[in-house]
Amino acid sequence: MELQINDKTYQITSDADTPLLWVIRDELGMTGTKYGCGLAQCGACSVLVDGEVLRSCVMPVGAMAGRKVSTIEAVSADPVGKQVVDAWVKHQVPQCGYCQSGQVMAATALLKQVAQPSDEQIAAAMVNLCRCGTYNAIKAAMHDISGSKGAPAAAASTLP
């Protein structure tokens, strides 16, 4: 089966029911996409499929035929993705960093759909779990990218 990931075509030998996450990590060696819960709940495994956020831990690779998959390894090649990465660094968003590849993918997808998201839109889109609680820094980084004025980080409510 052919799989389109990060604008490259790969020949995949895994069974069609193998989760996309394991093909990305084990067969292709792209380890930036993380395994978190295995239940599509935490978002550590988030990738973009045709521009939409998808949890790769539960998505069978066979369902990806003919679709464009983007992982954290290529996010900086996208102008919006590069802005997200730069803002994450500027605002020192990551603490442990484990969830951040999924967070960056979700933020990139939102900002490509909504150039100046409100606090409510950010909260609705950024549902990935962060055990370190970097939600206010995420919100500040996203407002910085979009040039919008959200609630100040100290007064803002936490995401999810």
Steps between C-alpha positions, in 0.01 A plus 500: 500500500618853425482766766553875451677646806665841513477534122689174441360169381584191703438133429348358817528132584286504816152347506219740410360483855828608663458837672654785303707597806695174493564525126630856544720411797608141444495448126604850391712603802326835557492508880374856555139380512457353847301214650303620799183314590422282198133599528491826300446694821825684578608631158873421526466306174330782305590540135335693219311304236391715210546799732283366784623380838476124536603266783737256333497242782156372400495575126567193283769570244277348232265798538783735398523388137477804273518745792775744597648443846718763668703432812697718739816424304375719213295761686766770462483467121149646522503879555231482770667199661830689511327792673355258756839343572663844529227622736530184711869577544443872565235430764691202643188286468649152553593381843554125472407530131346156457162627379633793304527340156126434517434847640696661215307298241165601654603867519619496139170352382297760692706798380474383139120498537457809721765772465405680823334248731315613810570350841190284451621371162842425645346312792274302266785402266778442752361198680827306523601418855809655657607356833722804561209743457648724230154606377543871579834510320340324203221759491750788526711355217197460278384856563854621427499321164160631402552851631174472690450618852379224726468518875836556671665168585481558875125567487412246232320181584685178430427303186304175500 
